[in-house]
Amino acid sequence: MKKLAVIFAAALLAVIVCDLAAAKTSGTAEGTETGQESQEEHVFEEVDRLIRAGQTDEALRLLDEEEDHTIAEYYYLKEMAYLEDGSEEADEALQKLYPEAADQWPQWQHMQKMAGAAAVYAGNYESAEYRLFQALRLDMEDAETWYYLGALSYHQGNYEDMRTYFERALELGLGETKQQQILWYAEQAGDRE
């Protein structure tokens, strides 16, 4: 699951870098890059390489030193590094990273969703509900957002909404791990009703 998340984040990063490169190229009179832009891209490529090599501490250090980066690049690279690290400290860092990114860029559906998921598992249900409905407003077809709303409803003891949200998540398509977690939630809810 962690590897899948890292691969997903890497693919999104590649799209962002390509979009940024296209924007930079179209934004210059002659379509050439400045030395600073080239150096910036080199830094992000190096951070990406370090993350893939398992050198997350070095990647985070290099990323924190870089001053000229977009919000998207910064947060995606940090997320990738923490996900790859997998330590308890990295999990705690992700708990802080998601809401920070969601606050700085409210239209970023992924960070809203992940901030909501982090809030669910931290027991901050009011924040979780706000973030997840923000994410849903931005993308009604995201199966994971519906899944996390189901998990939130379970924790709030609202089993009818839980079933509705989980059914929608399954209709949209979820991975096997989350499908198994839905079964666990359903079994637990059945014992409590």
Contacts in CASP RR format, 6 or more apart in sequence:
PFRMAT RR
TARGET T0000
AUTHOR 0000-0000-0000
METHOD contacts of the structure
MODEL  1
MKKLAVIFAAALLAVIVCDLAAAKTSGTAEGTETGQESQEEHVFEEVDRL
IRAGQTDEALRLLDEEEDHTIAEYYYLKEMAYLEDGSEEADEALQKLYPE
AADQWPQWQHMQKMAGAAAVYAGNYESAEYRLFQALRLDMEDAETWYYLG
ALSYHQGNYEDMRTYFERALELGLGETKQQQILWYAEQAGDRE
1 177 0 8 1.000
2 83 0 8 1.000
2 84 0 8 1.000
2 86 0 8 1.000
5 83 0 8 1.000
6 51 0 8 1.000
6 80 0 8 1.000
6 83 0 8 1.000
6 84 0 8 1.000
9 76 0 8 1.000
9 79 0 8 1.000
9 80 0 8 1.000
9 83 0 8 1.000
10 48 0 8 1.000
10 52 0 8 1.000
10 80 0 8 1.000
12 76 0 8 1.000
12 110 0 8 1.000
13 48 0 8 1.000
13 73 0 8 1.000
13 76 0 8 1.000
13 77 0 8 1.000
13 80 0 8 1.000
16 70 0 8 1.000
16 72 0 8 1.000
16 73 0 8 1.000
16 76 0 8 1.000
17 41 0 8 1.000
17 44 0 8 1.000
17 73 0 8 1.000
20 70 0 8 1.000
20 73 0 8 1.000
21 41 0 8 1.000
24 33 0 8 1.000
24 37 0 8 1.000
25 31 0 8 1.000
25 32 0 8 1.000
25 33 0 8 1.000
28 34 0 8 1.000
33 41 0 8 1.000
36 68 0 8 1.000
40 66 0 8 1.000
40 68 0 8 1.000
40 69 0 8 1.000
43 62 0 8 1.000
43 63 0 8 1.000
43 66 0 8 1.000
43 69 0 8 1.000
44 66 0 8 1.000
44 69 0 8 1.000
44 73 0 8 1.000
44 77 0 8 1.000
46 62 0 8 1.000
47 59 0 8 1.000
47 62 0 8 1.000
47 63 0 8 1.000
47 66 0 8 1.000
47 77 0 8 1.000
47 81 0 8 1.000
48 59 0 8 1.000
48 77 0 8 1.000
48 80 0 8 1.000
50 56 0 8 1.000
50 58 0 8 1.000
50 59 0 8 1.000
50 62 0 8 1.000
51 59 0 8 1.000
51 77 0 8 1.000
51 80 0 8 1.000
51 81 0 8 1.000
51 84 0 8 1.000
52 84 0 8 1.000
54 84 0 8 1.000
56 81 0 8 1.000
56 82 0 8 1.000
56 84 0 8 1.000
56 85 0 8 1.000
56 90 0 8 1.000
59 77 0 8 1.000
59 81 0 8 1.000
60 78 0 8 1.000
60 81 0 8 1.000
63 69 0 8 1.000
63 74 0 8 1.000
63 77 0 8 1.000
63 78 0 8 1.000
63 81 0 8 1.000
66 74 0 8 1.000
71 101 0 8 1.000
71 104 0 8 1.000
71 105 0 8 1.000
72 105 0 8 1.000
72 108 0 8 1.000
75 97 0 8 1.000
75 101 0 8 1.000
75 105 0 8 1.000
75 111 0 8 1.000
78 93 0 8 1.000
78 97 0 8 1.000
79 94 0 8 1.000
79 97 0 8 1.000
79 114 0 8 1.000
81 90 0 8 1.000
82 90 0 8 1.000
82 91 0 8 1.000
82 93 0 8 1.000
82 94 0 8 1.000
82 97 0 8 1.000
83 90 0 8 1.000
83 94 0 8 1.000
94 114 0 8 1.000
94 118 0 8 1.000
95 118 0 8 1.000
95 122 0 8 1.000
98 111 0 8 1.000
98 114 0 8 1.000
98 115 0 8 1.000
98 116 0 8 1.000
98 117 0 8 1.000
98 118 0 8 1.000
99 115 0 8 1.000
99 118 0 8 1.000
99 119 0 8 1.000
99 127 0 8 1.000
99 131 0 8 1.000
101 108 0 8 1.000
101 111 0 8 1.000
101 115 0 8 1.000
102 108 0 8 1.000
102 111 0 8 1.000
102 112 0 8 1.000
102 114 0 8 1.000
102 115 0 8 1.000
102 131 0 8 1.000
102 134 0 8 1.000
105 111 0 8 1.000
106 112 0 8 1.000
106 134 0 8 1.000
107 138 0 8 1.000
109 135 0 8 1.000
109 138 0 8 1.000
109 139 0 8 1.000
109 142 0 8 1.000
109 145 0 8 1.000
110 135 0 8 1.000
112 131 0 8 1.000
112 132 0 8 1.000
112 134 0 8 1.000
112 135 0 8 1.000
112 138 0 8 1.000
113 131 0 8 1.000
113 132 0 8 1.000
113 135 0 8 1.000
113 142 0 8 1.000
113 144 0 8 1.000
113 145 0 8 1.000
113 148 0 8 1.000
115 127 0 8 1.000
115 131 0 8 1.000
116 127 0 8 1.000
116 128 0 8 1.000
116 130 0 8 1.000
116 131 0 8 1.000
116 132 0 8 1.000
116 135 0 8 1.000
116 148 0 8 1.000
117 128 0 8 1.000
117 132 0 8 1.000
117 144 0 8 1.000
117 148 0 8 1.000
117 151 0 8 1.000
119 125 0 8 1.000
119 127 0 8 1.000
119 128 0 8 1.000
119 131 0 8 1.000
120 128 0 8 1.000
120 132 0 8 1.000
120 148 0 8 1.000
120 151 0 8 1.000
120 152 0 8 1.000
120 155 0 8 1.000
123 155 0 8 1.000
125 152 0 8 1.000
125 155 0 8 1.000
125 156 0 8 1.000
128 148 0 8 1.000
128 152 0 8 1.000
129 152 0 8 1.000
132 145 0 8 1.000
132 148 0 8 1.000
132 149 0 8 1.000
132 152 0 8 1.000
133 149 0 8 1.000
135 142 0 8 1.000
135 145 0 8 1.000
136 142 0 8 1.000
136 145 0 8 1.000
136 146 0 8 1.000
136 149 0 8 1.000
139 145 0 8 1.000
141 172 0 8 1.000
142 172 0 8 1.000
143 168 0 8 1.000
143 169 0 8 1.000
143 170 0 8 1.000
143 172 0 8 1.000
143 173 0 8 1.000
143 174 0 8 1.000
144 169 0 8 1.000
144 174 0 8 1.000
144 178 0 8 1.000
146 165 0 8 1.000
146 166 0 8 1.000
146 168 0 8 1.000
146 169 0 8 1.000
146 172 0 8 1.000
147 165 0 8 1.000
147 166 0 8 1.000
147 169 0 8 1.000
147 174 0 8 1.000
147 178 0 8 1.000
147 181 0 8 1.000
147 182 0 8 1.000
149 161 0 8 1.000
149 165 0 8 1.000
150 161 0 8 1.000
150 162 0 8 1.000
150 165 0 8 1.000
150 166 0 8 1.000
150 169 0 8 1.000
150 185 0 8 1.000
151 162 0 8 1.000
151 181 0 8 1.000
151 185 0 8 1.000
153 159 0 8 1.000
153 161 0 8 1.000
153 162 0 8 1.000
153 165 0 8 1.000
154 162 0 8 1.000
154 185 0 8 1.000
154 188 0 8 1.000
154 189 0 8 1.000
157 189 0 8 1.000
157 192 0 8 1.000
159 189 0 8 1.000
159 190 0 8 1.000
159 192 0 8 1.000
159 193 0 8 1.000
162 185 0 8 1.000
162 189 0 8 1.000
163 186 0 8 1.000
163 189 0 8 1.000
166 182 0 8 1.000
166 185 0 8 1.000
166 186 0 8 1.000
169 178 0 8 1.000
169 182 0 8 1.000
170 179 0 8 1.000
170 182 0 8 1.000
174 182 0 8 1.000
END
